[in-house]
Amino acid sequence: DLLFPETDSVLKELAKDYMLCLCSNDPRRELDRFQSECGYEDLFTLVLSCEDIKNAKPDPEIYLTAAERLGLKPEECLFIDDSPANAESAMRTGIHAVVFYGDAERLRNDLRKHQISI
């Protein structure tokens, strides 16, 4: 999901002004390894593995739990994922969502549609 090199700058720019949460269906140990290998140890405000809540995407609980733990209402959040099904599930909870198609410039344009300019 985040293994696209061109997203590195997008993530780092977003982290300057926004809280970032990594929600993943991967085990916690894999997320820790990923963060370490990418130098993202301090990038995410919250890292939420499906192991943490015993449910996986696209179950709505993972999105709602992320918003709650960040102290935000669902409508104050924007979810980015490469799976349309996951994005649709997040939107059903009231969370805004963008599908990432592996193109950083397209992602930037989609973020602008949500009044996020980086």
Disulfide bonds with the S-S distance in Angstrom:
none
